[in-house]
């Protein structure tokens, strides 16, 4: 086989490998997104069975992470990617780590939701927590969509949403503290809710991380410790620019 033909064959196989692993990441992300939606539903609806069912399925997220990680290791060993292709593999490995950690936080929410289902529900039916949960759900969805489309602008918007999630989280924490001081009987439920909103805030952080990995894939720049305003200017300047 001539060298040109060999290179073409290798390139085609490598592209197929990359596409396969990208699809696996999106499948994993879709399952994590579904689990998050179900866990929030179990909490706000007081569905103990659903909460337990969601929690016990975390093993599937772990299995997906292991399978994708092994596939990435195989690609690195056989294809020895460089430059942009190497960035994609590195970003994928980081992304599945964050997805697995989202799965862990979802498991916590689901277990707590199953416990809260045995307690008297508040009059507002966890309205603020539900709102925060939906906000975080959207962040995860948008981060995965940006990953699928390699859209750095959408990824940046997702990362910027984390500030609003943090503000909602802090407001609910203060509200829970007020409830506990005003009515000692609410302490147990308020403490459980504080763990839930903490888990949701952490999920927002992981969604932000995924958005940052997308920017790294597209622009080749690690922006984890860069102000988002500077990142925005960098993206507007094009892939070749530096913040």
C-alpha positions in Angstrom: 0.0 0.0 0.0 1.4 3.4 -0.9 2.1 5.9 1.9 -0.6 8.3 0.7 -3.2 5.5 0.8 -2.1 4.4 4.2 -2.4 7.9 5.6 -5.8 8.3 4.1 -6.9 5.0 5.6 -5.5 5.9 9.0 -7.1 9.3 9.0 -10.5 7.8 8.0 -10.3 5.3 10.8 -9.2 7.9 13.3 -12.1 10.2 12.4 -14.5 7.2 12.8 -13.0 6.5 16.2 -13.4 10.1 17.3 -17.0 10.3 16.1 -17.8 7.1 17.9 -16.4 8.3 21.2 -18.1 11.7 20.8 -21.4 9.9 20.4 -20.7 7.8 23.5 -20.2 11.0 25.5 -23.5 12.5 24.2 -25.3 9.2 25.2 -23.8 9.4 28.6 -24.7 13.1 28.9 -28.2 12.4 27.8 -28.7 9.7 30.4 -27.2 11.9 33.2 -29.6 14.7 32.1 -32.5 12.3 32.3 -31.5 11.2 35.7 -31.2 14.8 36.9 -34.7 15.5 35.7 -36.1 12.4 37.4 -34.3 13.2 40.7 -35.7 16.7 40.8 -39.2 15.3 40.0 -38.9 12.8 42.8 -38.1 15.6 45.3 -40.8 18.1 44.3 -43.5 15.4 43.9 -42.6 13.5 47.0 -42.1 10.3 45.1 -39.9 8.0 47.3 -39.9 5.1 44.9 -38.7 7.3 42.0 -36.0 8.7 44.1 -34.7 5.3 45.1 -34.9 4.1 41.5 -32.8 7.0 40.3 -30.2 6.6 43.0 -29.7 2.9 42.3 -29.0 3.5 38.6 -25.9 5.5 39.2 -23.8 2.4 38.4 -24.8 2.9 34.8 -23.2 6.3 34.7 -20.0 4.9 36.2 -19.9 2.1 33.7 -20.3 4.6 30.8 -17.4 6.6 32.2 -15.1 3.6 32.4 -16.0 2.4 28.8 -15.4 5.8 27.3 -12.1 6.3 29.2 -10.9 2.9 28.0 -11.8 3.8 24.4 -9.9 7.1 24.7 -6.9 5.2 26.0 -7.1 2.9 23.0 -7.2 5.8 20.6 -4.2 7.5 22.3 -2.2 4.3 22.1 -3.1 3.3 18.5 -3.5 6.7 16.8 -1.1 9.0 18.7 -3.2 12.1 17.9 -1.6 15.5 17.8 -2.7 19.2 18.0 -6.5 19.6 17.7 -7.3 15.9 17.7 -5.3 15.5 20.9 -7.3 18.4 22.5 -10.5 16.7 21.6 -9.5 13.4 23.4 -8.2 15.3 26.4 -11.5 17.4 26.6 -13.5 14.2 26.3 -11.7 12.6 29.2 -12.3 15.7 31.3 -15.9 15.9 30.2 -16.8 12.3 31.2 -15.2 12.9 34.6 -17.6 15.9 35.2 -20.5 13.9 33.9 -19.7 11.1 36.3 -19.6 13.6 39.2 -22.9 15.1 38.1 -24.2 11.5 38.4 -22.9 11.3 41.9 -24.7 14.6 42.9 -27.9 13.3 41.2 -27.6 10.2 43.4 -27.5 12.4 46.5 -30.5 14.4 45.4 -32.5 11.2 44.6 -31.7 9.7 48.0 -32.6 12.9 49.9 -35.7 13.2 47.8 -36.8 9.7 48.9 -36.3 10.7 52.5 -38.1 14.0 52.2 -41.0 12.1 50.8 -41.7 10.7 54.2 -41.9 14.1 55.8 -44.7 16.7 55.6 -44.3 18.8 52.4 -44.1 22.6 52.7 -46.9 24.8 51.4 -44.7 26.1 48.6 -43.9 22.5 47.5 -40.2 23.3 47.3 -40.8 26.0 44.7 -37.4 27.7 45.0 -35.6 24.4 44.9 -37.5 23.3 41.8 -36.6 26.6 40.1 -33.0 26.1 40.8 -33.2 22.5 39.7 -34.7 23.5 36.3 -32.0 26.2 35.9 -29.3 23.7 36.5 -31.0 21.2 34.2 -30.9 23.8 31.4 -27.2 24.4 32.1 -26.4 20.8 31.7 -28.5 20.5 28.5 -26.9 23.7 27.0 -23.3 22.5 27.9 -24.0 19.1 26.1 -25.5 20.9 23.1 -22.4 23.1 22.9 -20.3 20.0 23.0 -22.3 18.3 20.3 -22.0 21.4 18.0 -18.5 22.4 19.1 -20.0 25.9 19.7 -17.7 28.0 21.8 -20.1 30.9 22.0 -22.9 28.7 23.4 -20.4 27.2 25.8 -19.4 30.6 27.1 -23.1 31.5 27.7 -23.5 28.3 29.7 -20.4 29.1 31.8 -21.8 32.6 32.5 -25.0 31.1 33.8 -23.1 29.6 36.7 -23.1 33.0 38.4 -26.9 33.1 38.5 -27.0 29.5 39.9 -24.6 30.6 42.7 -26.9 33.5 43.6 -30.0 31.3 43.7 -28.1 28.7 45.8 -27.0 31.4 48.4 -30.6 32.8 48.6 -32.1 29.4 49.3 -29.3 28.7 51.9 -30.2 31.9 53.7 -33.9 31.0 53.5 -33.3 27.6 55.1 -31.3 29.2 57.9 -34.2 31.5 58.6 -36.7 28.6 58.7 -34.5 26.8 61.2 -34.2 29.8 63.5 -38.0 30.5 63.4 -39.2 26.9 63.8 -36.9 24.3 65.3 -39.3 21.6 64.0 -38.2 22.5 60.4 -34.5 21.9 61.1 -34.2 18.3 59.7 -36.1 19.2 56.5 -34.1 22.4 56.1 -30.8 20.6 56.5 -31.8 18.0 53.9 -32.8 20.9 51.5 -29.4 22.6 52.1 -27.7 19.4 50.9 -29.9 19.3 47.9 -29.2 22.8 46.8 -25.5 22.3 47.5 -25.6 19.3 45.1 -27.4 21.4 42.5 -24.9 24.2 42.8 -22.1 21.6 42.3 -23.9 20.3 39.2 -23.9 23.9 37.8 -20.1 24.0 38.4 -19.6 20.8 36.4 -21.8 22.1 33.6 -19.6 25.2 33.5 -16.5 23.0 33.4 -17.9 21.2 30.3 -18.5 24.5 28.6 -14.9 25.4 29.3 -13.7 22.2 27.8 -15.6 23.0 24.6 -13.8 26.3 24.4 -10.5 24.5 24.9 -11.4 22.1 22.0 -12.3 24.9 19.6 -9.7 27.5 20.6 -6.9 25.5 22.1 -6.9 27.7 25.3 -7.4 26.6 28.9 -9.7 29.2 30.3 -10.4 27.7 33.7 -8.6 30.6 35.5 -9.4 33.3 33.1 -12.2 36.0 33.6 -15.2 35.2 31.5 -15.1 38.8 30.1 -11.6 38.1 28.8 -12.8 34.8 27.3 -15.6 36.6 25.5 -13.2 39.0 23.9 -10.9 36.1 22.9 -13.8 34.2 21.2 -14.9 37.3 19.4 -11.3 37.7 18.1 -11.3 34.3 16.6 -9.5 30.9 17.1 -6.1 32.3 16.5 -6.2 35.0 19.2 -5.0 34.9 22.8 -6.7 36.5 25.8 
